[in-house]
């Protein structure tokens, strides 16, 4: 038998305890529709950028759409620091250090642009690395240089070696990225994976914000009261 309610206003917990199902469902639906009407993603964005910086991802603009329609997802544009990416994503090896040395010496650009295609979708599949230029991808252009200009100069175990010797270290080893295109493809995929991580975090945060648990917390904080029709009073 349903309890008879005599009071004119109630907390949501009281309505739940008194089995006022229709009122509670109305309040929950209102919260689901309006509880996230603010820029709740700001903290997630900030953390995403800070953590990305440590991984070599220099995140600029972020877009997302969500959460339960085809094409929903997150993407970001900015730059990728190839040296930091190698150090944080690839295990230590002589070939990895050869790559890092060649990049640091300027045989290819250190920063790689990445962007999202301009359409109405925001998922990670819209992201792509821009063309990555550098003499590493064209050994013949290195051979055409004067011998002294082929040498490495920065302090390292490779100092004084020919850049072509480092390319040989890379291509003759079992290192998985033997060319600039191999490396660019891996970097692009990891940037997409990172965007997918963000989307997962955003969806989790959104589901919590619009949850009954969050609704009850906000009702307590704001001292919201309702009548037995589920209307705020």
C-alpha positions in Angstrom: 0.0 0.0 0.0 1.4 3.4 -1.0 2.2 5.8 1.8 0.1 8.9 2.1 2.2 12.1 2.0 0.9 15.0 4.0 3.9 17.4 3.8 4.1 19.9 0.9 7.8 19.6 0.2 10.3 16.8 0.4 13.9 15.9 -0.3 14.4 13.4 -3.1 15.5 10.9 -0.5 12.1 11.3 1.2 10.3 10.8 -2.1 12.3 7.6 -2.7 11.6 6.3 0.8 7.9 7.1 0.4 7.9 5.2 -2.9 6.8 8.1 -5.0 8.0 6.5 -8.2 6.5 8.9 -10.7 7.8 12.0 -8.9 11.3 10.5 -8.6 11.4 9.5 -12.2 10.3 13.0 -13.3 13.1 14.5 -11.2 15.7 12.1 -12.5 14.6 12.9 -16.1 14.9 16.6 -15.4 18.4 16.1 -14.0 19.4 13.9 -17.0 18.4 16.6 -19.4 19.7 19.6 -17.5 22.3 18.4 -15.0 25.2 18.8 -17.4 24.3 22.3 -18.7 27.7 23.8 -18.0 31.2 23.3 -19.2 31.8 20.2 -17.1 34.6 19.0 -19.4 37.0 21.8 -18.5 38.9 19.7 -15.9 39.1 16.7 -18.2 40.5 18.9 -20.9 43.1 20.4 -18.6 44.3 17.0 -17.3 44.3 15.7 -20.9 46.7 18.5 -22.0 49.0 18.2 -19.0 49.3 14.4 -19.2 49.6 14.6 -23.0 52.6 17.0 -22.7 54.5 14.4 -20.7 53.9 11.9 -23.6 55.0 14.3 -26.3 51.5 15.4 -27.3 51.2 19.2 -27.5 47.4 19.4 -27.5 45.8 22.5 -28.9 42.2 22.4 -29.8 39.9 19.6 -28.6 36.5 18.6 -30.0 34.1 15.9 -28.8 30.5 14.9 -29.3 28.6 12.3 -27.3 27.7 10.0 -26.2 25.5 7.4 -27.8 25.2 8.2 -31.5 27.1 6.9 -34.4 30.1 9.1 -35.1 30.5 10.3 -31.5 34.0 10.6 -30.1 36.8 13.0 -29.4 39.7 14.3 -31.4 42.4 16.9 -30.9 44.8 19.0 -33.0 48.2 20.3 -32.2 51.7 18.9 -32.5 53.7 15.9 -31.5 57.2 16.1 -30.2 58.8 13.1 -31.9 61.7 12.8 -29.4 59.4 12.9 -26.4 57.1 10.4 -28.1 59.9 8.0 -28.8 61.2 8.2 -25.2 57.8 7.6 -23.6 56.2 5.1 -26.0 59.2 3.0 -27.3 61.5 0.9 -25.1 65.1 1.8 -25.0 67.3 0.5 -27.7 70.3 1.6 -29.8 68.0 2.1 -32.8 65.6 4.3 -30.8 68.5 6.4 -29.7 69.7 6.7 -33.3 66.3 8.0 -34.2 66.4 10.5 -31.4 69.9 11.7 -32.3 69.0 12.2 -36.0 65.9 14.2 -35.0 67.8 16.3 -32.5 70.5 17.0 -35.1 67.8 18.4 -37.4 67.8 15.7 -40.1 64.0 15.8 -39.8 61.6 18.1 -37.9 61.1 17.5 -34.2 57.5 18.7 -34.1 54.9 16.9 -36.2 51.5 18.7 -36.8 48.4 16.7 -36.3 44.8 17.8 -37.0 41.2 16.7 -37.4 39.4 16.9 -40.6 36.8 19.6 -40.7 33.5 17.7 -40.8 30.6 17.2 -38.4 32.2 14.2 -36.8 34.6 14.5 -33.8 35.9 11.0 -33.4 39.6 10.0 -33.5 39.3 8.6 -37.0 39.2 12.1 -38.3 42.7 12.8 -37.0 45.8 12.6 -39.2 49.5 13.5 -39.1 50.6 16.1 -41.6 53.4 15.4 -44.0 56.6 14.9 -42.1 59.6 16.3 -43.9 63.2 15.4 -43.4 66.4 14.1 -45.1 66.1 10.9 -43.2 63.5 9.8 -45.6 65.8 10.4 -48.6 69.3 8.9 -47.9 70.5 9.9 -51.4 70.1 13.6 -50.4 72.4 12.9 -47.5 75.0 11.3 -49.8 75.0 14.4 -51.9 76.2 16.5 -49.0 79.8 17.3 -48.4 81.3 14.6 -46.1 81.8 17.0 -43.2 78.1 18.0 -43.4 77.1 14.4 -43.1 78.6 14.1 -39.6 76.8 14.3 -36.2 77.9 17.0 -33.8 75.8 17.0 -30.7 77.2 15.3 -27.6 76.2 11.6 -27.6 77.6 8.2 -28.3 77.0 9.0 -31.9 79.0 12.2 -32.1 81.3 12.3 -35.1 79.5 9.5 -36.9 77.9 9.8 -40.3 74.2 10.2 -40.4 74.0 7.4 -42.9 75.6 5.1 -40.3 72.7 5.8 -37.9 70.2 5.1 -40.7 71.9 1.8 -41.2 71.7 1.0 -37.5 67.9 1.6 -37.7 67.3 -0.4 -40.9 69.6 -3.3 -40.1 68.1 -3.9 -36.6 64.9 -5.5 -35.5 63.5 -2.0 -34.7 59.9 -1.8 -35.7 60.1 1.7 -37.3 62.6 1.6 -40.1 61.4 4.6 -42.0 59.8 8.0 -41.4 56.5 6.7 -42.7 56.6 3.7 -40.3 57.2 6.1 -37.4 54.6 8.7 -38.5 52.0 5.9 -38.8 52.6 4.7 -35.3 52.6 8.3 -33.9 49.3 9.0 -35.6 47.7 5.9 -34.2 48.9 6.6 -30.7 47.5 10.2 -31.0 44.2 8.7 -32.0 44.3 6.2 -29.1 45.0 9.1 -26.7 41.9 10.9 -28.1 39.9 7.7 -27.5 41.1 7.7 -23.9 39.8 11.2 -23.4 36.4 10.2 -24.9 36.2 7.4 -22.4 37.0 9.8 -19.5 34.4 12.3 -20.8 31.7 9.6 -21.1 32.5 8.4 -17.6 32.3 11.9 -16.2 29.0 12.6 -18.0 27.4 9.4 -16.8 28.3 10.3 -13.3 27.1 13.9 -13.5 23.7 12.8 -14.8 23.4 9.8 -12.4 21.0 9.5 -9.5 23.9 9.5 -7.1 25.1 12.9 -8.4 21.5 14.2 -8.4 21.1 13.3 -4.7 24.4 14.9 -3.8 23.4 18.2 -5.6 20.0 18.1 -3.9 21.7 17.9 -0.5 24.2 20.7 -1.4 21.6 23.0 -2.7 18.8 22.0 -0.3 16.5 21.4 -3.2 12.9 20.4 -2.3 10.1 18.9 -4.4 6.4 18.3 -4.2 4.9 14.9 -4.7 4.5 15.7 -8.4 8.2 15.9 -8.8 8.3 19.7 -9.2 10.9 21.8 -7.4 9.4 24.1 -4.8 
